[in-house]
Amino acid sequence: MSLVSMILVILIAFLAGMEGILDQFQFHQPLIACTLIGLVTGNLEAGIVLGGSLQMLALGWANIGAAVAPDAALASVASAIILVLGGQGVKGVTSAIAVAIPLAIAGLFLTMLVRTLAVPIVHLMDNAAEKGDIRKIELLHILAVCMQGVRIAIPAAALLFIPAEVVKSALESMPAWLNQGMAIGGGMVVAVGYAMVINMMASKEVWPFFILGFVIAAISELTLIALGAIGVALAILYLQLSKKGSSSNGTSGTGDPLGDILNDY
């Protein structure tokens, strides 16, 4: 890997770490982080496949109350770097996914460490606020956010200094039973991600769409683009029915045509 590529990877890792807190440009999402790392290292196809696979699991990761979700930024960046260094291309995606899960859990420790270090910064902000020093408050905000970027950039830089031959030989030396196990585990991980998303979104009005999409995907040879087009068409139809129902029924309906129909039974 060239020096320019290494610098760009570290920059992407830094942005992913910050976006794990900011949620502005979504650089921490696996689909974006893995794709960008694949792009700057000349492994775009493998990066997209890895990012898409991890994204299905990360959709179910959410911070709820005091519970912190697994670190999608570290999992995305580290697994993408391992995939690139392994030199196996798309074939190494399964191994990279298997590595990403424990990395996401390990990232929780780094997150807690950085947030603990940020506590004194909050007190410094309070003191600056009492003095009316807005400029100092802004600088401390930037410092705290940059700390989140550094927590991903440092592990990424450490991985880049591992010789590619070492990573490649380690991946190639894995026995067949371990590779098969990771392939099965990777498939289960995606299924768990789907299940977590469905559990959060499940409601009476969306179940018919889920069943219809599942059946169409199972019994047809439609591509993902075709299935996406069908989903968009169904969403447009649903929105049009919702508007028509709310305008014609007055106060008698809820604005949800499917919900109104199910409530009648």
C-alpha positions in Angstrom: 0.0 0.0 0.0 1.4 3.4 -1.0 2.0 6.2 1.5 -0.8 8.3 -0.1 -3.3 5.5 0.4 -2.2 5.0 4.0 -2.7 8.7 4.7 -6.1 8.6 3.1 -7.2 5.5 5.0 -6.1 7.2 8.3 -8.1 10.3 7.3 -11.2 8.2 6.6 -10.8 6.5 9.9 -10.5 9.9 11.7 -13.7 11.1 10.0 -15.5 7.9 10.8 -14.6 8.2 14.5 -16.0 11.8 14.6 -19.1 10.8 12.7 -19.8 8.2 15.3 -20.8 11.1 17.5 -21.8 13.8 15.0 -24.0 11.7 12.6 -23.8 14.5 10.1 -22.2 12.8 7.0 -22.5 9.2 8.1 -18.8 8.3 7.5 -19.0 5.8 10.3 -21.6 3.7 8.5 -20.0 0.5 7.2 -21.3 1.0 3.7 -19.6 4.4 3.4 -16.4 3.7 5.4 -15.6 0.4 3.8 -16.4 1.7 0.3 -14.1 4.7 0.8 -11.3 2.6 2.1 -11.8 0.2 -0.8 -11.7 3.2 -3.2 -8.5 4.7 -2.0 -6.7 1.4 -1.8 -7.9 0.1 -5.2 -10.2 -2.5 -3.8 -13.5 -0.8 -4.5 -15.6 -3.9 -5.3 -14.5 -5.8 -2.2 -15.1 -2.6 0.0 -18.6 -2.3 -1.3 -19.4 -5.9 -0.7 -18.0 -5.8 2.8 -19.7 -2.5 3.6 -23.0 -3.8 2.4 -22.8 -6.9 4.4 -21.8 -5.1 7.6 -24.5 -2.5 7.0 -27.3 -5.0 7.4 -26.0 -5.8 10.9 -25.2 -2.2 11.8 -28.8 -1.1 11.0 -29.8 -2.8 14.2 -27.2 -1.0 16.3 -28.6 1.9 18.2 -27.8 3.8 21.4 -30.8 3.5 23.7 -30.7 5.4 27.0 -27.4 4.6 28.8 -26.8 1.5 26.6 -24.1 2.1 24.0 -24.3 0.2 20.7 -21.3 -1.7 19.3 -18.8 0.6 17.6 -19.6 0.5 13.9 -16.8 2.9 13.0 -14.0 0.7 14.4 -15.6 -2.5 13.0 -15.9 -0.9 9.5 -12.5 0.6 9.3 -10.5 -2.2 10.9 -12.2 -5.0 8.9 -11.8 -3.1 5.6 -8.1 -2.6 6.3 -7.7 -6.3 7.1 -9.5 -7.2 3.9 -7.2 -5.0 1.9 -4.0 -6.3 3.5 -5.2 -9.8 3.1 -5.2 -9.4 -0.7 -8.1 -11.9 -1.2 -10.5 -9.4 -2.7 -14.2 -10.3 -2.5 -13.2 -13.8 -1.3 -11.9 -12.4 1.9 -15.2 -10.6 2.9 -16.4 -13.5 5.0 -13.2 -13.5 7.1 -13.4 -9.8 7.5 -17.0 -9.9 8.7 -16.1 -12.5 11.3 -13.3 -10.2 12.5 -15.6 -7.1 12.5 -18.0 -8.3 15.2 -15.4 -8.7 18.1 -13.8 -5.4 16.9 -17.2 -3.7 17.3 -17.5 -5.0 20.9 -13.8 -4.0 21.6 -14.6 -0.5 20.3 -17.0 0.0 23.2 -13.9 0.1 25.5 -12.4 2.9 23.4 -15.6 4.8 23.4 -16.0 4.6 27.2 -12.3 5.7 27.6 -12.7 8.7 25.3 -16.0 9.7 26.9 -14.4 9.5 30.4 -11.5 11.7 29.2 -14.1 14.1 27.9 -15.6 14.7 31.3 -12.9 17.2 32.4 -13.4 19.0 29.1 -17.0 19.6 30.0 -15.9 21.3 33.3 -13.5 23.5 31.3 -16.4 24.5 29.1 -18.5 25.4 32.2 -15.7 27.6 33.4 -15.4 29.2 30.0 -19.1 29.8 29.9 -19.1 31.5 33.3 -16.4 33.9 31.9 -18.3 34.4 28.6 -15.4 33.0 26.6 -17.3 31.6 23.6 -14.1 31.1 21.5 -12.7 28.8 24.2 -15.9 26.8 24.3 -15.8 26.3 20.6 -12.1 25.1 20.7 -13.0 22.7 23.5 -15.9 21.3 21.5 -13.5 20.7 18.5 -11.0 19.1 20.8 -13.6 16.7 22.2 -14.8 15.7 18.8 -11.3 15.2 17.5 -10.7 12.8 20.4 -13.4 10.6 18.9 -11.7 10.7 15.6 -8.3 9.8 17.1 -9.8 6.7 18.8 -10.3 5.2 15.4 -7.4 6.7 13.6 -4.8 5.2 16.0 -5.9 1.6 15.7 -6.2 2.1 11.9 -2.6 3.4 11.7 -1.4 0.5 13.8 -3.1 -2.0 11.5 -1.5 -0.4 8.4 2.0 -1.0 9.8 1.4 -4.7 9.9 3.1 -6.2 6.8 0.5 -7.3 4.2 2.3 -10.7 3.9 1.7 -11.4 7.5 -2.1 -10.8 7.3 -2.3 -12.7 4.0 -0.4 -15.7 5.3 -2.5 -15.7 8.5 -5.8 -15.7 6.5 -4.5 -18.4 4.1 -3.4 -20.6 7.0 -6.8 -20.8 8.5 -8.2 -24.4 8.3 -11.2 -25.2 6.1 -13.4 -25.9 9.1 -12.7 -22.4 10.5 -13.4 -20.7 7.1 -16.7 -22.7 6.8 -17.7 -21.8 10.3 -17.0 -18.1 9.7 -19.0 -18.3 6.5 -22.0 -19.7 8.4 -21.5 -17.2 11.2 -21.4 -14.3 8.7 -24.7 -15.4 7.2 -26.2 -15.6 10.7 -24.9 -12.2 11.5 -26.7 -10.7 8.5 -29.9 -12.5 9.5 -29.6 -11.1 13.1 -29.2 -7.6 11.6 -32.4 -8.1 9.6 -34.2 -9.4 12.7 -33.1 -6.4 14.8 -34.3 -3.9 12.2 -37.7 -5.7 11.8 -38.1 -5.8 15.6 -37.8 -2.1 15.7 -40.0 -1.3 12.7 -42.6 -4.0 13.2 -46.2 -2.7 13.2 -49.6 -3.7 11.7 -49.3 -1.4 8.7 -45.8 -2.5 7.6 -46.2 -6.3 8.0 -48.1 -6.7 4.7 -45.3 -5.0 2.8 -42.7 -7.2 4.5 -44.6 -10.4 3.7 -45.1 -9.3 0.1 -41.4 -8.4 -0.4 -40.3 -11.6 1.2 -42.5 -13.7 -1.1 -41.4 -11.8 -4.2 -37.7 -12.1 -3.4 -38.1 -15.8 -2.6 -40.1 -17.0 -5.6 -38.6 -14.8 -8.4 -35.3 -14.1 -10.1 -35.6 -10.4 -9.8 -32.4 -8.4 -9.2 -31.9 -6.1 -6.2 -32.5 -3.1 -8.4 -35.8 -4.6 -9.5 -36.8 -5.3 -5.9 -35.8 -1.8 -4.9 -38.0 -0.4 -7.7 -40.9 -2.5 -6.4 -40.3 -1.2 -2.9 -40.3 2.4 -4.1 -43.5 1.9 -6.0 -45.2 0.3 -3.0 -44.0 3.2 -0.8 -45.5 5.8 -3.3 -48.8 3.9 -3.4 -48.9 3.8 0.4 -48.3 7.5 0.7 -50.9 8.3 -1.9 -53.5 6.1 -0.1 -52.6 7.8 3.2 -53.2 11.3 1.8 -56.4 10.2 0.1 -57.7 8.5 3.3 -56.9 11.5 5.6 -58.5 14.0 3.2 -61.7 12.0 2.4 -62.5 10.4 5.8 -62.2 13.6 7.8 -61.8 12.6 11.5 -63.1 9.1 11.0 -59.8 7.6 10.0 -56.3 7.7 11.3 -54.6 8.6 8.0 -53.2 5.1 7.8 -55.3 3.1 5.3 -53.9 -0.3 6.1 -54.2 0.5 9.8 -57.8 1.5 9.5 -58.6 -1.7 7.6 -56.9 -3.9 10.2 -58.6 -2.0 13.0 -62.0 -2.9 11.6 -61.4 -6.6 12.3 
